[in-house]
Amino acid sequence: MKPICLISFLLLCFSGTAQMECMLGVGGKDNETIIKVFELSEEQQENLKNWSAELKVRNDLLRDKAQYLMKKNEESSPEVLITVSQEYKIILDSMKQNIRMMDKRLLGTFNEAQYERYTKLCNQMTLRPIYVNRSVDEN
């Protein structure tokens, strides 16, 4: 029961807006919880590890870009800061899209029971599961 509570919290923390999407949080702080709750195979665990590393590289680059943008415009006029805030939002949106992409990759490797467990958890938290075309195997 404890792992289910942890994954529920993890899924809730990585949710988007509107009707919030049910995010797994690949690359987050608790990949071990994902492994336990969804009983990932060795291959799935290796994919999780690799995709987490890829996500870190992608988002570290975006984070550096955001920090440079903020530092470069520390003393800018309000008009410039409005433009900078829009650019900053684009960077944050890109980071969120990277997280969603990695979650979707992992969900694409789930067997029927794992995906059903994921959708049940999402439904319990009234979050919208990420749709994965189950008829196509990316591997």
C-alpha positions as CSV (number, residue, x, y, z in Angstrom):
1,M,0.0,0.0,0.0
2,K,2.9,2.4,0.8
3,P,4.3,2.3,-2.8
4,I,0.8,3.1,-4.2
5,C,0.6,6.2,-1.9
6,L,4.1,7.2,-3.0
7,I,3.4,6.8,-6.8
8,S,0.1,8.6,-6.3
9,F,1.9,11.5,-4.7
10,L,4.5,11.4,-7.5
11,L,1.9,11.4,-10.2
12,L,0.1,14.3,-8.5
13,C,3.3,16.3,-8.3
14,F,4.1,16.0,-12.0
15,S,0.6,16.8,-13.2
16,G,-0.1,19.5,-15.7
17,T,-3.0,22.0,-15.8
18,A,-6.5,22.1,-17.3
19,Q,-7.8,18.6,-16.7
20,M,-4.5,17.6,-15.4
21,E,-2.6,14.9,-17.1
22,C,-1.4,11.9,-15.1
23,M,2.4,12.1,-15.3
24,L,4.7,9.3,-14.1
25,G,7.6,11.5,-13.5
26,V,10.3,9.6,-15.4
27,G,13.6,11.2,-14.5
28,G,12.2,12.5,-11.2
29,K,13.5,11.7,-7.7
30,D,11.8,8.4,-7.3
31,N,12.3,6.1,-10.3
32,E,12.5,3.2,-7.8
33,T,8.9,3.8,-6.9
34,I,7.9,3.5,-10.6
35,I,9.9,0.3,-10.8
36,K,8.2,-1.2,-7.8
37,V,4.6,0.0,-8.4
38,F,4.6,-1.1,-12.0
39,E,6.8,-4.1,-11.5
40,L,9.1,-3.2,-14.4
41,S,11.1,-5.8,-16.3
42,E,14.8,-5.6,-16.6
43,E,14.5,-4.1,-20.1
44,Q,12.0,-1.5,-18.9
45,Q,14.2,-0.6,-16.0
46,E,17.2,-0.1,-18.4
47,N,14.9,2.1,-20.6
48,L,13.8,4.1,-17.5
49,K,17.5,4.7,-16.6
50,N,18.5,5.7,-20.1
51,W,15.5,8.0,-20.6
52,S,16.0,9.6,-17.2
53,A,19.6,10.4,-18.2
54,E,18.4,11.8,-21.6
55,L,15.8,13.9,-19.9
56,K,18.4,15.3,-17.5
57,V,20.6,16.3,-20.4
58,R,17.7,17.9,-22.4
59,N,16.4,19.8,-19.4
60,D,19.8,20.9,-18.1
61,L,20.4,22.6,-21.4
62,L,17.1,24.3,-21.2
63,R,17.7,25.3,-17.6
64,D,21.1,26.8,-18.6
65,K,19.3,28.7,-21.3
66,A,16.7,30.0,-18.9
67,Q,19.4,31.1,-16.3
68,Y,21.3,32.9,-19.0
69,L,18.2,34.6,-20.2
70,M,17.4,35.8,-16.7
71,K,21.0,36.9,-15.9
72,K,21.3,38.7,-19.2
73,N,18.2,40.7,-18.5
74,E,18.5,41.4,-14.7
75,E,18.4,45.1,-15.1
76,S,16.1,45.4,-18.1
77,S,13.1,47.7,-18.5
78,P,9.6,46.3,-17.7
79,E,8.9,46.2,-21.4
80,V,11.9,43.9,-22.0
81,L,11.1,41.8,-19.0
82,I,7.6,41.1,-20.4
83,T,9.3,39.7,-23.5
84,V,11.8,37.8,-21.4
85,S,9.0,36.3,-19.4
86,Q,7.4,35.0,-22.5
87,E,10.7,33.5,-23.7
88,Y,11.1,31.9,-20.2
89,K,7.6,30.4,-20.4
90,I,8.5,28.8,-23.7
91,I,11.6,27.2,-22.1
92,L,9.5,25.9,-19.2
93,D,6.9,24.5,-21.6
94,S,9.7,22.7,-23.5
95,M,10.9,21.2,-20.2
96,K,7.4,19.9,-19.5
97,Q,7.1,18.5,-23.0
98,N,10.4,16.6,-22.5
99,I,9.0,15.1,-19.3
100,R,5.7,14.1,-21.0
101,M,7.7,12.6,-23.9
102,M,9.8,10.4,-21.6
103,D,6.7,9.3,-19.7
104,K,5.0,8.4,-22.9
105,R,8.0,6.4,-24.0
106,L,7.9,4.4,-20.8
107,L,4.1,3.9,-21.0
108,G,4.6,2.6,-24.5
109,T,6.7,-0.3,-23.1
110,F,4.0,-1.2,-20.5
111,N,2.2,-4.5,-20.9
112,E,-1.6,-4.5,-20.6
113,A,-1.5,-5.1,-16.8
114,Q,1.0,-2.3,-16.1
115,Y,-1.0,0.1,-18.3
116,E,-4.2,-0.8,-16.6
117,R,-2.7,-0.2,-13.2
118,Y,-1.5,3.2,-14.4
119,T,-5.0,4.2,-15.7
120,K,-6.6,3.0,-12.5
121,L,-4.2,5.1,-10.4
122,C,-4.9,8.1,-12.7
123,N,-8.7,7.6,-12.4
124,Q,-8.5,7.4,-8.6
125,M,-6.8,10.8,-8.6
126,T,-9.2,12.2,-11.3
127,L,-6.3,12.8,-13.6
128,R,-6.3,12.2,-17.4
129,P,-4.0,9.3,-18.4
130,I,-1.6,9.8,-21.2
131,Y,-2.9,7.9,-24.2
132,V,-0.5,5.4,-25.7
133,N,-1.4,3.6,-28.9
134,R,-1.3,0.0,-27.7
135,S,-1.2,-1.4,-31.2
136,V,2.2,0.1,-32.0
137,D,5.4,-1.2,-30.4
138,E,8.2,1.4,-30.4
139,N,10.8,-1.2,-29.5
